[in-house]
């Protein structure tokens, strides 16, 4: 553990006080007591040095602890894609059709599977709108986005608690905010994926994720026009027509 050079300052002043003949026990003394003898004045000076040195040492220690905590939190930014789930979600958002190491298996052949944006958009439909039977691939897709969105939620918590500055997280948030917005401005299936992701975030109650993107003028709340039910009604109409009946394989 790295020890600050200032950590020894309180020890130094304690030694100085003791060397001056002071006693560190706090005593009740009469008025003018410290003028009666040079030793009394040395004792009082010792008390002041000890108190000042202790406060100075504590200030240095607290500062070091803040920087250590900040370093740990910054690691959550630099290692944002350190977990398989978050990394998978980031790859999925970045490409409409590709092989993803989605499944938990030792062999790469068994671990990688093709994932399309249709499958992702279907997996993100809330259960209260489209009840899902168990499907290993669908569950793995959801787990990946739960990890990804959970990490974003923690980042907002750190910023809101003043543990991190907005400038610390701005590059990461802007990149992924723009990618999610792009999903809502592109082709039909891309638009549906972006919309379903917003609905999923709303359904899961991930307000921290919404607040985080809003900090940088990237609003991912359901329906930017203000009516929170329009997107859900649109999705419900698609479900009724059977647009989302295709099985995930």
Secondary structure, DSSP 8 states (H G I E B T S, - for coil): ----GGGGHHHHHHHHHHHTT---S-----TTGGGS-HHHHHHHHHHHHHHHHHHHHHHHHHHHHHHHHHHHHHHHHHTTT-SHHHHHHHHHHH-SEEEE--S--SSHHHH-EEEEHHHHHHHTS-TTTS-----HHHHHHHHHHHHHHHHHHHHHHHHHTTSS-HHHHHHHHHHHHHHHHHHTSSSHHHHHHHHHHHHHHHHTT-HHHHHHHHTTT---SS-TTS-TTHHHHHHHHHHHHTTT-S---
